[in-house]
């Protein structure tokens, strides 16, 4: 019965986040709703493994459905700079994760998956599939996203003004 309550709370959280125009409302709202349910009831609830696997299949389907010939053509021109960026960012994230696991109170899986950038759903699912504490990773990335989504539009506006554009770039606003 608590699984149903947990899912209902996650759905309610997502709906409230949508009404509140929260960025990434399905994910952030569901995390907040499920977290509130856990905090209020005090009963930790692990979803059945089959449901976790189904959720991972859905995430994989969403990512895979975006891949197509036109996207692959665009990626060709970005291959070398993209690989350099990925290797650099991955190296920094893994290095910071190693330091965090050494100095902090988290295991290597949680530390590394919490420090590398990427899609929250994918990183949380990967952490869970490796037996790590996916809630900690979700929390780390939730903080990252809130900071990014708050700071980046301001930074883009500042860079645009500095370049003499005066107006914010399209999509850089709220």
N, C-alpha and C positions, 0 to 999 in steps of 0.2 A: 504494500500500500504506500510505503514511503517513496518508492520509485515514481508512482503516479503523482504524488505531491511534489516531488522534486521537479519532474517534467512540467507540471502545471505552473510552478513558481518560476521556472526558467522561461516559459512561454509568456507569463504575465510580465516578467522583467523585460523581455524583448519588446512586447507591445508598448509598455510604458516608455521604454527608451525611444521607440519610434515616435510616439506622441511628443516626447521631449526633444526630438530632432537630434539625438545623440549620434555622433559619428559611429559607424560600424554597429548600429543598433542591434542587429540580431545577436551578434557575439557578445558585446559588452552588456546588453540587457539580460541575456540568458545567464551570463556569469554572475551578474549582480543578483538576479532572482534566485538562482540556485544557491548562491552564497548566503543570501538572506534566509532562505529556507533552512539551510544547515545551521545558521547561527540561532535562529528562533527555536527550532525543534531540538537542537543539540544532538541529533542523530545523524552521524555520517552515513551516507548511502552510496555505495558503489553501484553504478549501472550494470546490468547484466552484460557479460562479455559480448554476446551476440548484438546487443544494441550499440556498444562501442564500435564493433566491427562495421555495423551498418552505417554508423555516422562517418567512419573513415572512408567507406566506399562512396558515400555521398560527396564528401570533400574531394576525393580523387576524381569523381565524375565532373564536378564543377570545374576543377583545374583543367582536366583533360579536354573538356568541351570548348575551352577557349583556344586550344591549339588548332591551327589550320594553316593552309598554304600561304595565305597573306601574312599571317603573323611570322611564319618561318622565313619568308622573304625579308621582312623587316629585321629579324634577328641576325640575318647574314651580315648586314652592315654593322651590327653592334657586337659581333662575336668577340673580337679581340679586346676592345675596351671593356666589354661586359665581363669576360673571363678574368681580366686583371682586377676589376672591381670586386667580383665575387671572391676570388682567391684572397685578396687583401682583407675584405670585410670578414670573411670566414676565419681567416687566420687571427685577426684581432679578437673576434668573438670567442673563438676557442681558447685563445690565450687568456682572455679575461675570465672565461668560465673556469679554466684550470686554476687561476689565482683565487677565484671566489670559492671553489671547492676546497682549496688548501686552507684559506683563511676563514671561510664562513662555515655555517652549519648546514651545508647541503652537499649531496653527493654529486659526483662528476656529471651524471646524466642530466640532472636538474640544472646544475650550474651552466653547462655548455648550452643546452637547449634554451635556457633562459637568457643567455647573453648573445646568441647569434640572432641576427635579424631575419625576419621571414614572416610568413603568414601565421597568425596566432593559431588558427584552427589546425593547420598542418603541424606546427611545432608541438602543440599540446597533444595531438593525436600520436605523433611520433614518440613523445615522452611516455605517454601511457602504454604504447605498444612495447616499449623497452622496460616497463615496470617502474618508471620514475614517477615522482609526485607531480602529476599534471596540473594540479591546482596552484602550486607554487610557480610553475612556468607560466600559467595563464595570468597570474597576478603580476609577474615581472613584465610580461608583454603588455598587459593592460596599462601599467604605469608608462611604459615606453610609448605606447600609442597616444595616450592622453598628452604627454609632453610633446611628441611629434606633431600631433594635430593642432596643438595650441601654438607651438613655436614656428612651425614651417610657414603658415600663411603670413605671419608677421615678418619673418625673414624674407620671404618672397617680395612682399610689399616694400620692405626696406631696400632690397637689392634693386628693385625696379626703379624706385625713386633715385637711388644713387646713380643708376645708369641714365637718368634723365627722362625716364618714361612718365613720371608723375602719377600715372594711374596704375592701380593694381592689375596684375595679370588676370585674365579670365580664370575663374575657378579658384582664385587665391583668397577669396573672401570667405564669409561664414558659410 
